[in-house]
Amino acid sequence: QVQLVESGGGLVQAGESLRLSCAASGSISSIDSMGWYRQVSGKQRELVAVIRSGGSRSYADSVKGRFTISRDNAKNTVYLQMNSLKPEDTAVYYCYELRAGVTYWGQGTQVTVSS
């Protein structure tokens, strides 16, 4: 059973930065993709960023130019560097991993951006 543990969320002011980490219990070198979703209470979960097995990356339009996803295969960890944060980035951020057709989720980490 794959486990994903997120960390790095918190409360920041608009314009500041945070880095989220997602540590996987198994090797991520051969996964299909990993990434981050976010969800605001009462709304659908939104894809924020994804990094695929070949290294390609995609971002939601709302975070392009501000967020960067990366991974460290040696540490089995994916990161989300979030710069120039805005109040509308406030959400619970969930890490996911797609492995052999099965999606695994982390428990979520709260990010709150005050204006």
DOLO-611700 format. One record per residue (C-alpha): residue number from 0; x, y, z; residue in one letter. Coordinates in nm, 4 decimals. Layout:
DOLO-611700
   dokol         xx         yy         zz   dose
     NUM          X          Y          Z      A
...
***
This chain:
DOLO-611700
   dokol         xx         yy         zz   dose
       0     0.0000     0.0000     0.0000      Q
       1     0.1452     0.3318    -0.1091      V
       2     0.1428     0.6085     0.1477      Q
       3     0.1871     0.9760     0.0699      L
       4     0.2729     1.2238     0.3422      V
       5     0.2416     1.5935     0.2715      E
       6     0.4045     1.8730     0.4625      S
       7     0.4828     2.2412     0.4296      G
       8     0.1407     2.4015     0.4453      G
       9     0.0664     2.6969     0.6664      G
      10    -0.0504     3.0546     0.6959      L
      11     0.1272     3.3220     0.4942      V
      12     0.0574     3.6709     0.3678      Q
      13    -0.0129     3.7530     0.0056      A
      14     0.3069     3.7719    -0.1970      G
      15     0.4958     3.5253     0.0204      E
      16     0.6097     3.1734    -0.0669      S
      17     0.5627     2.8197     0.0580      L
      18     0.7058     2.4867    -0.0468      R
      19     0.4942     2.1759    -0.0148      L
      20     0.6530     1.8324     0.0042      S
      21     0.4990     1.4935    -0.0666      C
      22     0.6990     1.1962     0.0495      A
      23     0.6022     0.8587    -0.0969      A
      24     0.6537     0.5295     0.0822      S
      25     0.7826     0.3642    -0.2334      G
      26     1.0086     0.4477    -0.5212      S
      27     0.8713     0.7170    -0.7522      I
      28     1.1179     0.6559    -1.0314      S
      29     0.8707     0.4462    -1.2327      S
      30     0.5385     0.6079    -1.1475      I
      31     0.3071     0.7299    -1.4203      D
      32     0.2656     1.0741    -1.2700      S
      33     0.2534     1.2662    -0.9448      M
      34     0.1104     1.6011    -0.8652      G
      35    -0.1039     1.8273    -0.6590      W
      36    -0.4712     1.9052    -0.6443      Y
      37    -0.6356     2.1618    -0.4241      R
      38    -0.9837     2.1933    -0.2871      Q
      39    -1.1822     2.4704    -0.1316      V
      40    -1.4708     2.3649     0.0894      S
      41    -1.7847     2.3230    -0.1196      G
      42    -1.5995     2.3210    -0.4498      K
      43    -1.4563     2.0525    -0.6748      Q
      44    -1.0987     1.9442    -0.6400      R
      45    -0.8791     2.1320    -0.8902      E
      46    -0.5617     2.0029    -1.0541      L
      47    -0.2777     2.2405    -0.9756      V
      48     0.0334     2.0761    -1.1153      A
      49     0.1499     1.7405    -1.2450      V
      50     0.4863     1.5894    -1.3293      I
      51     0.4915     1.2818    -1.5500      R
      52     0.7225     0.9854    -1.5787      S
      53     0.9180     1.1443    -1.8625      G
      54     0.9592     1.4661    -1.6677      G
      55     0.7034     1.6789    -1.8494      S
      56     0.5062     1.9199    -1.6340      R
      57     0.1658     2.0843    -1.6562      S
      58     0.0063     2.3585    -1.4518      Y
      59    -0.3328     2.5113    -1.4008      A
      60    -0.3569     2.8456    -1.5757      D
      61    -0.4168     3.0146    -1.2426      S
      62    -0.0726     2.9150    -1.1100      V
      63     0.1463     2.9265    -1.4210      K
      64     0.4528     3.1369    -1.3653      G
      65     0.4107     3.1250    -0.9867      R
      66     0.4192     2.7548    -0.8946      F
      67     0.6841     2.4995    -0.9845      T
      68     0.6573     2.1231    -0.9424      I
      69     0.9692     1.9129    -0.9098      S
      70     1.0721     1.5729    -0.7820      R
      71     1.3678     1.4081    -0.6169      D
      72     1.3710     1.0387    -0.7064      N
      73     1.6421     0.9665    -0.4513      A
      74     1.4145     1.0946    -0.1730      K
      75     1.0899     0.9659    -0.3286      N
      76     0.9554     1.3159    -0.2859      T
      77     0.7665     1.5620    -0.5011      V
      78     0.7683     1.9324    -0.4250      Y
      79     0.5450     2.2245    -0.5084      L
      80     0.7178     2.5593    -0.4824      Q
      81     0.4547     2.8284    -0.4542      M
      82     0.5618     3.1876    -0.5026      N
      83     0.3675     3.5126    -0.5117      S
      84     0.0829     3.3516    -0.3248      L
      85    -0.2614     3.5050    -0.3494      K
      86    -0.5621     3.4772    -0.1185      P
      87    -0.7359     3.2741    -0.3889      E
      88    -0.4673     3.0070    -0.3491      D
      89    -0.6143     2.9282    -0.0084      T
      90    -0.7202     2.5623    -0.0076      A
      91    -0.6360     2.2175     0.1141      V
      92    -0.3623     2.0816    -0.1107      Y
      93    -0.3567     1.7095    -0.1838      Y
      94    -0.0698     1.5143    -0.3270      C
      95    -0.1521     1.2246    -0.5569      Y
      96     0.0385     0.9478    -0.7254      E
      97    -0.0709     0.7477    -1.0289      L
      98     0.0959     0.4091    -1.0282      R
      99     0.0021     0.1221    -1.2598      A
     100    -0.3433     0.2661    -1.3111      G
     101    -0.4159     0.3192    -0.9416      V
     102    -0.4370     0.6646    -0.7841      T
     103    -0.3174     0.7180    -0.4301      Y
     104    -0.3831     1.0293    -0.2226      W
     105    -0.2202     1.2050     0.0658      G
     106    -0.4120     1.3359     0.3628      Q
     107    -0.3961     1.6994     0.2528      G
     108    -0.2250     2.0063     0.3909      T
     109    -0.3899     2.3418     0.4504      Q
     110    -0.2549     2.6508     0.2789      V
     111    -0.4016     2.9824     0.3895      T
     112    -0.3027     3.3110     0.2287      V
     113    -0.4126     3.6292     0.4011      S
     114    -0.4549     3.9581     0.2182      S
***
